[in-house]
Amino acid sequence: MQFAGTGPVGRLATRLAAIGAPPYKGRRYLARLSGSGYISPSARIRSTSIHLGRHIFLGDRVTIYDVGDGGSVEIGDGSSIHQDGIIEIGQGGCLVIGRQTHIQPRVQMSCYKGKLSIGGNVQIAPGCAFYPYDHQMQSGQKMIDQSLVSRGGITIEDDVWLGFGVIVLDGARIREGAVIGAGAVVKGEIAPGAIAAGVPARILSHRGGTVTQSEQP
C-alpha cells in the first residue's frame, strides 16, 4: 500500500494489495497502511478538482462524477464512502466532507448549483440522499427543460447521525449532534442535539431526553 494512489501505478498497487484481503469493510485496514488511503479498484473518479485526505477509504463501485461544469470535491482525513456511493457534481455545485466521517452503502450526493457541506465525525446510514438544489416548475415548459436553482445548499454539522434512507433537501441545516430518524425528509433547520423524524422532519426530543412543550404532538 505504500505505492497506492489515484494514478495508474497507484491503482495497480492497490489492486495487488487487495488480493487476499477480506471484502467490503474488511478492507478498511488497508486505508490505514497508506497516507493515500484505499481506493477500490472498481471505484471510478472523474473530476478535475478533487482533494482526497489522508487514509480515506473509497469502497467498491464508488463513483465520483463531474458532468463537466462542477466545482470541487474534498474528502477529509480518515473518512469512508462505502460501496455503490455516488457523488455527482455539476453547474458549480461542490462537496466538502470533514474528517472521520463514515458514509454507508448506496448514498446519493447530487451536488448541482449549491454546496453540500458535511462535517466531521458524521455517520450516514445506507440509502440516504442529498439534493442541494431544486427544479423550477414553470408552466408551459417540460420538466426536463426546467432550470435548476439553489437556496444555498445543505449544511450538515459535526457529530450528526442520519438513519437509513434519510433525504436532505436544498436549504436544510442539521446542527451539531443532531440525530435524524430513518426515512425522514429534512428541508429546514434541525437544532443542535435534537432527535427528529418524519416527513417533513420535526423535532421529537433531544439527546438529553427532554421534550419541550412546543415539540409535543
N, CA and C of each residue as an Amber inpcrd file, in Angstrom:
protein
   651
   0.8070000  -1.2160000   0.0000000   0.0000000   0.0000000   0.0000000
   0.8430000   1.2700000   0.0000000   2.1420000   1.1620000   0.2090000
   2.9620000   2.3730000   0.2410000   3.0130000   3.0580000  -1.1180000
   2.6590000   2.3510000  -2.1990000   2.6670000   2.9390000  -3.5320000
   1.2580000   3.2770000  -4.0240000   0.2600000   3.1470000  -3.1470000
  -1.1260000   3.3830000  -3.5470000  -1.3480000   4.8430000  -3.9310000
  -2.2960000   5.0760000  -4.8400000  -2.6270000   6.4270000  -5.2670000
  -3.6810000   6.3940000  -6.3490000  -3.9850000   7.5760000  -6.9090000
  -5.0320000   7.6670000  -7.9250000  -4.5210000   7.4710000  -9.3410000
  -3.2040000   7.4740000  -9.5460000  -2.6440000   7.2540000 -10.8660000
  -2.6200000   5.7800000 -11.2290000  -2.2220000   5.4590000 -12.4770000
  -2.2110000   4.0640000 -12.9220000  -1.3530000   3.1490000 -12.0470000
  -0.1700000   3.6190000 -11.6650000   0.6990000   2.7980000 -10.8220000
   0.0870000   2.6200000  -9.4420000  -0.4570000   3.7000000  -8.9070000
  -1.0820000   3.6360000  -7.5940000  -2.2810000   2.7130000  -7.5690000
  -3.0950000   2.7480000  -8.6350000  -4.2640000   1.8720000  -8.6820000
  -3.8440000   0.4060000  -8.7940000  -2.7740000   0.1460000  -9.5620000
  -2.2670000  -1.2170000  -9.6730000  -1.7490000  -1.7020000  -8.3220000
  -1.0430000  -0.8360000  -7.6010000  -0.5290000  -1.2180000  -6.2850000
  -1.6780000  -1.5550000  -5.3310000  -2.7520000  -0.7870000  -5.3990000
  -3.9170000  -1.0560000  -4.5560000  -4.5500000  -2.3900000  -4.9160000
  -4.6660000  -2.6510000  -6.2200000  -5.2580000  -3.9220000  -6.6650000
  -4.4600000  -5.1120000  -6.1280000  -3.1340000  -5.0200000  -6.1840000
  -2.2920000  -6.1060000  -5.7020000  -2.4210000  -6.2620000  -4.1880000
  -2.5030000  -5.1180000  -3.4820000  -2.6070000  -5.1780000  -2.0210000
  -3.9270000  -5.7960000  -1.5760000  -4.9760000  -5.6500000  -2.4050000
  -6.3040000  -6.1500000  -2.0420000  -6.4440000  -7.6550000  -2.2370000
  -5.4960000  -8.2520000  -2.9790000  -5.5770000  -9.6940000  -3.1980000
  -5.4410000 -10.4220000  -1.8610000  -6.4150000 -11.2220000  -1.5490000
  -6.3880000 -11.9610000  -0.2940000  -6.9730000 -11.2130000   0.8850000
  -7.2860000  -9.9060000   0.7100000  -7.8820000  -9.1400000   1.8010000
  -9.3730000  -9.4550000   1.9000000  -9.9750000  -9.3050000   3.0660000
 -11.4120000  -9.5500000   3.1940000 -12.1940000  -8.5740000   2.3070000
 -13.4250000  -8.9050000   1.9670000 -14.2330000  -7.9860000   1.1740000
 -14.8430000  -6.8870000   2.0350000 -15.4740000  -5.9250000   1.3390000
 -16.3210000  -4.9040000   1.9750000 -15.5470000  -4.1610000   3.0720000
 -16.1080000  -3.9990000   4.2510000 -15.4620000  -3.1940000   5.2910000
 -14.2000000  -3.8520000   5.8400000 -14.0190000  -5.1190000   5.5220000
 -12.8040000  -5.8030000   5.9460000 -11.5490000  -5.2150000   5.3340000
 -11.7060000  -4.3960000   4.3080000 -10.5360000  -3.7900000   3.6680000
 -10.1800000  -2.4140000   4.2360000 -10.9380000  -1.9420000   5.2070000
 -10.6500000  -0.6140000   5.7430000  -9.2600000  -0.5210000   6.3530000
  -8.7400000  -1.6470000   6.8410000  -7.4050000  -1.5950000   7.4360000
  -6.3590000  -1.1900000   6.4080000  -6.6330000  -1.4740000   5.1130000
  -5.6750000  -1.0960000   4.0740000  -5.5230000   0.4200000   3.9860000
  -6.6000000   1.1590000   4.2810000  -6.5230000   2.6220000   4.2390000
  -5.5640000   3.1570000   5.2970000  -5.4490000   2.4530000   6.4080000
  -4.5570000   2.9120000   7.4770000  -3.0980000   2.6450000   7.1690000
  -2.8310000   1.8180000   6.1500000  -1.4490000   1.4590000   5.8190000
  -0.7830000   2.4560000   4.8770000  -1.5770000   3.3840000   4.3220000
  -1.0240000   4.3270000   3.3510000  -1.6470000   5.7050000   3.5540000
  -0.8270000   6.7350000   3.4740000  -1.3520000   8.0910000   3.5360000
  -2.3200000   8.3810000   2.4080000  -2.1490000   7.6970000   1.2830000
  -3.0530000   7.8720000   0.1460000  -4.3740000   7.1440000   0.3360000
  -4.4870000   6.3430000   1.4020000  -5.7200000   5.6360000   1.6800000
  -5.9520000   4.4640000   0.7530000  -7.1950000   3.9830000   0.7610000
  -7.5810000   2.8610000  -0.0810000  -8.6870000   3.2960000  -1.0290000
  -8.4550000   3.1600000  -2.3140000  -9.4540000   3.4150000  -3.3470000
  -9.6700000   2.1010000  -4.0820000 -10.8650000   1.5370000  -3.9430000
 -11.1370000   0.2420000  -4.5490000 -10.8110000   0.2440000  -6.0420000
 -10.2760000  -0.8570000  -6.5500000 -10.0250000  -0.9520000  -7.9840000
 -11.2760000  -0.7310000  -8.8250000 -12.4620000  -0.9890000  -8.2620000
 -13.6970000  -0.7880000  -9.0240000 -14.2910000   0.6030000  -8.8430000
 -13.6760000   1.4360000  -7.9900000 -14.1400000   2.8170000  -7.8400000
 -13.7810000   3.6030000  -9.1020000 -14.6240000   4.5820000  -9.4450000
 -14.4080000   5.3930000 -10.6420000 -14.4480000   6.8650000 -10.2740000
 -13.3980000   7.5920000 -10.6660000 -13.3000000   9.0140000 -10.3430000
 -13.1010000   9.8090000 -11.6220000 -14.0330000  10.7470000 -11.8730000
 -13.8760000  11.6790000 -12.9750000 -14.1440000  13.0750000 -12.4260000
 -13.0920000  13.7600000 -12.0580000 -13.1900000  15.1140000 -11.5120000
 -11.8600000  15.8130000 -11.7070000 -11.9120000  17.0440000 -12.1590000
 -10.6800000  17.8120000 -12.3720000 -10.2720000  18.5780000 -11.1310000
 -11.1380000  18.6060000 -10.1140000 -10.8410000  19.3390000  -8.8830000
 -11.2490000  18.4920000  -7.6920000 -10.3430000  17.6440000  -7.2600000
 -10.6490000  16.7410000  -6.1500000  -9.4740000  16.7120000  -5.1860000
  -9.7830000  16.7590000  -3.9000000  -8.7530000  16.6660000  -2.8620000
  -9.1350000  15.5360000  -1.9160000  -8.3190000  14.5190000  -1.8660000
  -8.5490000  13.3670000  -1.0010000  -7.6020000  13.4460000   0.1840000
  -8.1630000  13.4330000   1.3900000  -7.3450000  13.4910000   2.5860000
  -6.5810000  12.2050000   2.8280000  -5.8370000  12.1770000   3.9040000
  -5.0200000  11.0150000   4.2490000  -5.8900000   9.8950000   4.8090000
  -5.5170000   8.6700000   4.4190000  -6.1440000   7.4550000   4.9490000
  -7.6460000   7.3800000   4.6640000  -8.0870000   7.9460000   3.5470000
  -9.5020000   7.8500000   3.1830000  -9.7860000   6.4510000   2.6230000
 -11.0750000   6.0890000   2.6150000 -11.4920000   4.7850000   2.1080000
 -12.6370000   4.9920000   1.1270000 -12.4390000   4.5600000  -0.1210000
 -13.4980000   4.5580000  -1.1310000 -13.7570000   3.1140000  -1.5220000
 -14.9460000   2.6090000  -1.2060000 -15.2610000   1.2060000  -1.3910000
 -15.6060000   0.8270000  -2.8180000 -16.0290000  -0.4050000  -2.9740000
 -16.3080000  -0.9550000  -4.2980000 -17.3880000  -0.1460000  -5.0170000
 -17.1050000   0.1550000  -6.2630000 -18.0440000   0.8180000  -7.1810000
 -18.4660000   2.2160000  -6.7370000 -17.7080000   2.8310000  -5.8490000
 -17.9580000   4.2480000  -5.5490000 -17.6710000   5.0670000  -6.8080000
 -18.5510000   6.0130000  -7.1030000 -18.3990000   6.8490000  -8.2960000
 -18.3570000   8.3130000  -7.8940000 -17.3450000   9.0210000  -8.3790000
 -17.2650000  10.4760000  -8.2340000 -17.2400000  11.0330000  -9.6450000
 -18.3070000  11.7570000 -10.0160000 -18.5070000  12.1250000 -11.4190000
 -18.8340000  13.6090000 -11.5550000 -17.9900000  14.3180000 -12.2670000
 -18.2300000  15.7110000 -12.6220000 -18.7590000  15.7350000 -14.0530000
 -19.9680000  16.2720000 -14.2450000 -20.5540000  16.2820000 -15.5850000
 -19.8020000  17.2180000 -16.5330000 -18.9190000  18.0560000 -15.9940000
 -18.1040000  18.9260000 -16.8340000 -18.0550000  20.3550000 -16.3670000
 -18.9890000  20.7650000 -15.5220000 -19.0040000  22.1490000 -15.0490000
 -19.2060000  22.2250000 -13.5420000 -18.7900000  21.1750000 -12.8350000
 -18.9360000  21.1540000 -11.3900000 -17.7880000  21.8330000 -10.6770000
 -17.9370000  22.0100000  -9.3690000 -16.8930000  22.5710000  -8.5370000
 -16.0140000  21.4770000  -7.9620000 -15.5000000  21.7410000  -6.7810000
 -14.5240000  20.8380000  -6.1850000 -15.1760000  19.7790000  -5.3140000
 -14.4210000  18.7000000  -5.0830000 -14.7850000  17.6360000  -4.1590000
 -13.6530000  17.5030000  -3.1500000 -13.9760000  17.5970000  -1.8490000
 -12.9800000  17.4610000  -0.7950000 -13.4540000  16.3960000   0.1960000
 -12.6070000  15.4250000   0.4550000 -12.9150000  14.3540000   1.4030000
 -11.8410000  14.3650000   2.4730000 -12.2430000  14.5720000   3.7330000
 -11.3030000  14.7730000   4.8190000 -10.5960000  13.5150000   5.2860000
  -9.5420000  13.7090000   6.0460000  -8.7120000  12.6200000   6.5500000
  -9.5550000  11.5610000   7.2640000  -9.2860000  10.3130000   6.9410000
  -9.8910000   9.1970000   7.6440000 -11.3470000   8.9350000   7.3320000
 -11.9120000   9.6310000   6.3590000 -13.3230000   9.4380000   6.0330000
 -13.5120000   8.2550000   5.0840000 -14.7230000   7.6770000   5.1160000
 -15.0280000   6.4980000   4.3150000 -16.3100000   6.7100000   3.5260000
 -16.3060000   6.2670000   2.2730000 -17.5210000   6.1690000   1.4810000
 -17.6040000   4.7160000   1.0100000 -18.6430000   4.0220000   1.4410000
 -18.7130000   2.5930000   1.1720000 -19.4070000   2.3030000  -0.1620000
 -19.5120000   1.0480000  -0.4810000 -19.7950000   0.5980000  -1.8380000
 -21.0700000   1.1980000  -2.4310000 -20.9920000   1.4580000  -3.7230000
 -22.0940000   1.9710000  -4.5310000 -22.5070000   3.3890000  -4.1740000
 -21.7080000   4.1050000  -3.4010000 -21.9710000   5.5210000  -3.1620000
 -21.7150000   6.3260000  -4.4310000 -22.5360000   7.3440000  -4.6510000
 -22.4060000   8.1620000  -5.8550000 -22.3050000   9.6380000  -5.4760000
 -21.2730000  10.2880000  -5.9640000 -21.1190000  11.7360000  -5.8630000
 -21.1790000  12.2870000  -7.2770000 -22.1740000  13.1270000  -7.5400000
 -22.3490000  13.7150000  -8.8640000 -22.3900000  15.2280000  -8.7120000
 -21.5230000  15.9390000  -9.4400000 -21.4640000  17.3930000  -9.3010000
 -21.5960000  18.0520000 -10.6700000 -22.2050000  19.2290000 -10.6690000
 -22.3800000  19.9700000 -11.9140000 -22.9060000  21.3680000 -11.6420000
 -22.8400000  22.2200000 -12.6430000 -23.3340000  23.5920000 -12.5810000
 -22.8030000  24.3450000 -11.3560000 -21.5320000  24.1460000 -11.0670000
 -20.8850000  24.8630000  -9.9740000 -21.0910000  24.2690000  -8.6060000
 -21.8750000  23.2020000  -8.4940000 -22.0750000  22.5610000  -7.1970000
 -20.7890000  21.9530000  -6.6810000 -20.6760000  21.8180000  -5.3670000
 -19.4480000  21.2730000  -4.7870000 -19.7590000  20.4930000  -3.5210000
 -18.7710000  19.7400000  -3.0650000 -18.9260000  18.8730000  -1.9050000
 -17.7210000  18.9880000  -1.0000000 -17.9920000  19.1180000   0.3090000
 -16.9350000  19.0770000   1.3210000 -17.3560000  18.0720000   2.3890000
 -16.4930000  17.1000000   2.6660000 -16.7230000  16.1230000   3.7300000
 -15.5770000  16.2700000   4.7280000 -15.9180000  16.3770000   6.0180000
 -14.9130000  16.5740000   7.0450000 -14.1570000  15.3060000   7.4120000
 -13.4440000  15.3780000   8.5300000 -12.6070000  14.2710000   8.9880000
 -13.4300000  13.1900000   9.6790000 -13.0110000  11.9490000   9.4740000
 -13.5660000  10.7890000  10.1900000 -15.0850000  10.6680000  10.0450000
 -15.5800000  11.0170000   8.8770000 -16.9990000  10.8450000   8.5770000
 -17.1860000   9.5410000   7.8050000 -18.2590000   8.8170000   8.1150000
 -18.4470000   7.4980000   7.5210000 -19.8040000   7.4330000   6.8340000
 -19.7580000   7.1650000   5.5310000 -20.9370000   7.1510000   4.6780000
 -21.1520000   5.7210000   4.2000000 -22.2760000   5.1520000   4.5810000
 -22.5490000   3.7460000   4.3170000 -23.0210000   3.5350000   2.8640000
 -23.2740000   2.2820000   2.4540000 -23.5270000   1.9930000   1.0370000
 -24.7510000   2.7020000   0.4570000 -24.6620000   2.9060000  -0.8560000
 -25.7670000   3.3750000  -1.6970000 -26.2710000   4.7640000  -1.3330000
 -25.3840000   5.6190000  -0.8980000 -25.7430000   7.0110000  -0.6070000
 -25.5460000   7.8460000  -1.8680000 -26.5290000   8.6910000  -2.1720000
 -26.5210000   9.5350000  -3.3650000 -26.2930000  10.9900000  -2.9540000
 -25.2490000  11.6050000  -3.4910000 -24.9600000  13.0190000  -3.2450000
 -24.9430000  13.7350000  -4.5920000 -26.0350000  14.4200000  -4.9050000
 -26.1790000  15.0930000  -6.2010000 -25.9320000  16.5820000  -5.9980000
 -24.7130000  17.0140000  -6.2520000 -24.3010000  18.3750000  -5.9010000
 -24.3410000  19.2850000  -7.1270000 -25.5250000  19.7810000  -7.4440000
 -25.7010000  20.7480000  -8.5210000 -26.0430000  22.1030000  -7.9100000
 -25.5240000  23.1520000  -8.5180000 -25.8030000  24.5350000  -8.1190000
 -25.2700000  24.8670000  -6.7260000 -25.7690000  24.1830000  -5.7080000
 -25.4200000  24.5050000  -4.3320000 -24.2620000  23.6900000  -3.8030000
 -23.8930000  23.9990000  -2.5600000 -22.8090000  23.3050000  -1.8690000
 -23.3880000  22.3190000  -0.8730000 -22.8500000  21.1160000  -0.8470000
 -23.1570000  20.1360000   0.1780000 -21.9650000  20.0760000   1.1250000
 -22.1690000  20.5190000   2.3530000 -21.1040000  20.5440000   3.3510000
 -21.4490000  19.5680000   4.4660000 -20.6150000  18.5500000   4.6350000
 -20.8120000  17.5250000   5.6560000 -19.6320000  17.6160000   6.6180000
 -19.9150000  17.7610000   7.8970000 -18.8670000  17.9870000   8.8790000
 -18.0660000  16.7440000   9.2250000 -17.3740000  16.8080000  10.3430000
 -16.5530000  15.7100000  10.8040000 -17.2960000  14.8000000  11.7650000
 -16.8850000  13.5450000  11.8210000 -17.4830000  12.5360000  12.7100000
 -18.9820000  12.3890000  12.4830000 -19.3950000  12.5110000  11.2350000
 -20.7950000  12.3240000  10.8600000 -20.9980000  10.8630000  10.4570000
 -22.1480000  10.3040000  10.8510000 -22.4890000   8.9310000  10.4940000
 -23.7220000   8.9620000   9.5950000 -23.5920000   8.4460000   8.3730000
 -24.6830000   8.4610000   7.4050000 -25.0090000   7.0170000   7.0290000
 -26.2330000   6.5980000   7.3200000 -26.6580000   5.2190000   7.0920000
 -26.9040000   4.9590000   5.6090000 -27.0810000   3.6940000   5.2220000
 -27.3100000   3.3730000   3.8120000 -28.5610000   4.0410000   3.2440000
 -28.5070000   4.2860000   1.9440000 -29.6820000   4.7310000   1.2140000
 -30.0630000   6.1860000   1.4030000 -29.2450000   6.9880000   2.0420000
 -29.5620000   8.4150000   2.1980000 -29.3190000   9.1560000   0.8850000
 -29.9500000  10.3310000   0.7560000 -29.8040000  11.1240000  -0.4640000
 -29.7710000  12.6060000  -0.1100000 -28.9450000  13.3560000  -0.8500000
 -28.7540000  14.7800000  -0.6020000 -28.9480000  15.5400000  -1.9140000
 -29.7910000  16.5940000  -1.8640000 -30.0800000  17.3820000  -3.0620000
 -29.9960000  18.8690000  -2.7200000 -28.8120000  19.4830000  -2.8810000
 -28.6620000  20.9070000  -2.5650000 -29.1210000  21.8230000  -3.7050000
 -30.1830000  21.4370000  -4.3830000 -30.7420000  22.2100000  -5.4920000
 -32.1960000  21.7910000  -5.6700000 -32.8910000  22.4980000  -6.5520000
 -34.2630000  22.1270000  -6.8830000 -34.5170000  22.4940000  -8.3350000
 -35.5690000  21.9180000  -8.9080000 -36.0000000  22.2640000 -10.2590000
 -37.0230000  23.3860000 -10.2020000 -36.9260000  24.3120000 -11.1310000
 -38.0430000  25.2220000 -11.3180000 -39.2210000  24.4390000 -11.9030000
 -40.4150000  24.9870000 -11.7710000 -41.6180000  24.2850000 -12.2280000
 -42.5380000  25.2370000 -12.9930000 -41.9510000  26.0010000 -13.9130000
 -42.7260000  26.9510000 -14.6890000 -43.7040000  26.2230000 -15.6180000
 -44.8780000  26.7940000 -15.7800000 -45.8500000  26.2070000 -16.6970000
 -45.4240000  26.4610000 -18.1340000 -45.8880000  25.6120000 -19.0420000
 -45.5830000  25.7780000 -20.4470000 -44.2030000  25.3090000 -20.8530000
 -43.4980000  24.6430000 -19.9440000 -42.1540000  24.1490000 -20.2410000
 -42.0080000  22.7440000 -19.6700000 -41.4560000  21.8340000 -20.4460000
 -41.2690000  20.4720000 -19.9810000 -40.3520000  20.4570000 -18.7560000
 -40.6410000  19.5620000 -17.8360000 -39.8350000  19.4850000 -16.6200000
 -38.3680000  19.2010000 -16.9140000 -38.1250000  18.4150000 -17.9550000
 -36.7420000  18.0790000 -18.2790000 -35.9560000  19.3020000 -18.7300000
 -36.6630000  20.3540000 -19.1890000 -36.0120000  21.5720000 -19.6640000
 -35.9680000  22.6700000 -18.6070000 -36.5190000  22.4320000 -17.4220000
 -36.5550000  23.4540000 -16.3760000 -35.1570000  23.7100000 -15.8260000
 -34.9100000  24.9570000 -15.4530000 -33.6210000  25.3350000 -14.8650000
 -33.5060000  24.8080000 -13.4310000 -32.2750000  24.6300000 -12.9840000
 -32.0120000  24.2730000 -11.6010000 -31.7470000  25.5390000 -10.7930000
 -32.1970000  25.5380000  -9.5460000 -31.9790000  26.6770000  -8.6530000
 -31.5220000  26.1380000  -7.3000000 -30.9310000  27.0080000  -6.4880000
 -30.4940000  26.6150000  -5.1520000 -30.7880000  27.7350000  -4.1650000
 -31.2010000  27.3390000  -2.9670000 -31.4470000  28.2890000  -1.8900000
 -30.2660000  28.3700000  -0.9250000 -29.1290000  27.8880000  -1.3510000
 -27.9430000  27.9840000  -0.5120000 -27.3030000  26.6640000  -0.1690000
 -27.8820000  25.5660000  -0.6400000 -27.2520000  24.2730000  -0.4260000
 -27.6460000  23.6300000   0.8950000 -26.8180000  22.6930000   1.3360000
 -27.0940000  21.8840000   2.5230000 -25.8740000  21.9300000   3.4410000
 -26.1260000  22.0760000   4.7450000 -25.0570000  22.0310000   5.7380000
 -25.3780000  20.9710000   6.7830000 -24.4720000  20.0220000   6.9370000
 -24.5610000  19.0050000   7.9850000 -23.3820000  19.2610000   8.9220000
 -23.6530000  19.6420000  10.1520000 -22.5690000  19.9680000  11.0680000
 -21.9600000  18.7020000  11.6950000 -20.9710000  18.8840000  12.5650000
 -20.2290000  17.7680000  13.1480000 -21.1230000  16.8680000  14.0170000
 -20.7360000  15.6040000  14.1210000 -21.3170000  14.6480000  15.0560000
 -22.8010000  14.3850000  14.8100000 -23.2400000  14.5010000  13.5640000
 -24.6280000  14.2180000  13.2050000 -24.7520000  12.7470000  12.8190000
 -25.9160000  12.1710000  13.0990000 -26.2130000  10.7880000  12.6940000
 -27.5000000  10.7960000  11.8960000 -27.4290000  10.2890000  10.6650000
 -28.5980000  10.1650000   9.8080000 -28.9520000   8.6920000   9.6750000
 -30.2220000   8.3410000   9.9650000 -30.6670000   6.9670000   9.8610000
 -30.9100000   6.5410000   8.4230000 -31.2980000   5.2950000   8.2590000
 -31.4720000   4.7000000   6.9320000 -32.4720000   5.5030000   6.0870000
 -32.0740000   5.8020000   4.8540000 -32.9870000   6.3760000   3.8820000
 -33.3900000   7.8200000   4.1110000 -32.6580000   8.5690000   4.8950000
 -32.9750000   9.9850000   5.0940000 -32.7310000  10.7630000   3.8040000
 -33.6370000  11.6790000   3.4830000 -33.4850000  12.5650000   2.3320000
 -33.3180000  13.9890000   2.8560000 -32.2640000  14.6610000   2.4000000
 -31.9920000  16.0300000   2.8370000 -32.0910000  16.9450000   1.6160000
 -32.9390000  17.9700000   1.7230000 -33.2510000  18.8340000   0.5920000
 -32.5480000  20.1880000   0.6920000 -32.5410000  20.9060000  -0.4130000
 -31.8940000  22.2050000  -0.5200000 -32.3650000  23.1480000   0.5910000
 -31.4120000  23.8620000   1.1840000 -31.7230000  24.8110000   2.2370000
 -31.6940000  24.2330000   3.6330000 -31.5110000  22.9210000   3.7660000
 -31.5150000  22.2900000   5.0870000 -30.2060000  22.5630000   5.8280000
 -30.3390000  22.6470000   7.1510000 -29.1720000  22.7670000   8.0200000
 -29.4100000  21.8750000   9.2330000 -28.5800000  20.8760000   9.4010000
 -28.6840000  19.9670000  10.5410000 -27.5370000  20.2950000  11.4810000
 -27.8810000  20.7960000  12.6440000 -26.8700000  21.3360000  13.5500000
 -26.1340000  20.2350000  14.3160000 -25.0670000  20.6170000  14.9620000
 -24.1400000  19.6900000  15.6010000 -24.8450000  18.7430000  16.5630000
 -24.5280000  17.4670000  16.4410000 -25.0020000  16.4640000  17.3800000
 -26.4210000  15.9840000  17.1730000 -27.0920000  16.4530000  16.1250000
 -28.4840000  16.0440000  15.8990000 -28.5560000  14.6150000  15.3670000
 -29.6990000  13.9770000  15.5840000 -29.9670000  12.6250000  15.1010000
 -31.2590000  12.6660000  14.2870000 -31.2130000  12.1030000  13.0730000
 -32.3740000  12.0900000  12.1880000 -32.8250000  10.6450000  12.0000000
 -34.1090000  10.3660000  12.2950000 -34.6260000   9.0090000  12.2160000
 -34.7670000   8.5140000  10.7950000 -34.8070000   7.2110000  10.6440000
 -34.8790000   6.5580000   9.3330000 -36.0750000   7.0620000   8.5300000
 -35.8440000   7.2980000   7.2460000 -36.9100000   7.6640000   6.3270000
 -37.3630000   9.1010000   6.4040000 -36.7390000   9.9270000   7.2170000
 -37.1490000  11.3190000   7.3590000 -36.7770000  12.1300000   6.1170000
 -37.5090000  13.2320000   5.9220000 -37.1940000  14.2060000   4.8750000
 -36.9160000  15.5370000   5.5540000 -35.6970000  16.0250000   5.4200000
 -35.2650000  17.2510000   6.0940000 -35.2020000  18.3790000   5.0790000
 -35.9240000  19.4700000   5.3720000 -35.9060000  20.6080000   4.4530000
 -35.7140000  21.9450000   5.1590000 -35.5940000  21.9330000   6.4700000
 -35.3640000  23.1630000   7.2310000 -34.1710000  23.0130000   8.1430000
 -34.2170000  23.6730000   9.2970000 -33.1190000  23.6050000  10.2610000
 -33.4950000  22.6980000  11.4160000 -32.5570000  21.8390000  11.8030000
 -32.7110000  20.9630000  12.9540000 -31.7330000  21.4440000  14.0240000
 -32.2370000  21.6900000  15.2170000 -31.4420000  22.2960000  16.2810000
 -30.3280000  21.3700000  16.7620000 -29.3020000  21.9300000  17.4040000
 -28.2080000  21.1090000  17.9300000 -28.7240000  20.0630000  18.9250000
 -28.2440000  18.8490000  18.7950000 -28.5790000  17.7920000  19.7270000
 -30.0010000  17.2830000  19.6460000 -30.7690000  17.7450000  18.6630000
 -32.1610000  17.3270000  18.5510000 -32.2780000  15.9350000  17.9410000
 -33.3730000  15.2470000  18.2680000 -33.7410000  13.9890000  17.6330000
 -34.9960000  14.2580000  16.8260000 -34.9040000  14.0760000  15.5080000
 -36.0070000  14.4350000  14.6170000 -36.3570000  13.2660000  13.7230000
 -37.6160000  13.2180000  13.2970000 -38.0700000  12.1710000  12.3890000
 -39.3350000  12.6550000  11.6970000 -39.7110000  11.9210000  10.6450000
 -40.9690000  12.2130000   9.9790000 -40.8030000  12.9020000   8.6410000
 -41.9530000  13.1280000   7.9770000 -41.9970000  13.7750000   6.6650000
 -43.0190000  14.9120000   6.7240000 -42.5790000  16.1620000   6.7660000
 -41.1840000  16.5750000   6.9130000 -40.6840000  16.3260000   8.3380000
 -39.3730000  16.2910000   8.4940000 -38.7900000  16.0010000   9.8040000
 -39.1610000  17.0790000  10.8140000 -39.5430000  16.6450000  12.0150000
 -39.7910000  17.5740000  13.1110000 -39.1120000  17.0300000  14.3590000
 -38.8030000  17.9120000  15.2780000 -38.0760000  17.5290000  16.4780000
 -39.0040000  16.7980000  17.4400000 -38.5780000  15.6100000  17.8650000
 -39.3480000  14.8080000  18.8090000 -38.8240000  14.9390000  20.2300000
 -37.5070000  15.0320000  20.3560000 -36.8800000  15.1640000  21.6690000
 -35.4450000  15.6150000  21.4570000 -34.6700000  15.5640000  22.5230000
 -33.2530000  15.9190000  22.4440000 -32.4220000  14.7860000  23.0340000
 -31.1690000  14.7780000  22.7210000 -30.3150000  13.6870000  23.1800000
 -30.2470000  13.6110000  24.6930000 -30.5910000  14.7010000  25.3830000
 -30.6940000  14.6630000  26.8440000 -31.9770000  14.0100000  27.3250000
 -32.9270000  13.7390000  26.3780000 -34.1480000  13.0570000  26.7300000
 -35.3340000  13.9610000  26.9740000 -35.1600000  15.2770000  26.8860000
 -36.2560000  16.1910000  27.1690000 -37.0580000  16.5020000  25.9180000
 -38.3620000  16.7530000  26.1280000 -39.2500000  17.1890000  25.0530000
 -39.8930000  18.4890000  25.4960000 -39.7300000  19.5480000  24.7380000
 -40.3250000  20.8160000  25.1080000 -41.8080000  20.8210000  24.7560000
 -42.5540000  21.7440000  25.3650000 -43.9820000  21.8270000  25.1130000
 -44.2810000  22.0470000  23.6400000 -43.4760000  22.8910000  22.9940000
 -43.7120000  23.2090000  21.5840000 -43.4230000  22.0340000  20.6650000
 -42.6990000  21.0350000  21.1620000 -42.3250000  19.8910000  20.3250000
 -43.2510000  18.7100000  20.5380000 -44.1350000  18.7720000  21.5320000
 -45.0560000  17.6630000  21.7660000 -46.1440000  17.6440000  20.7060000
 -46.6580000  16.4370000  20.3500000 -47.7160000  16.3350000  19.3650000
 -48.9540000  17.1270000  19.7870000
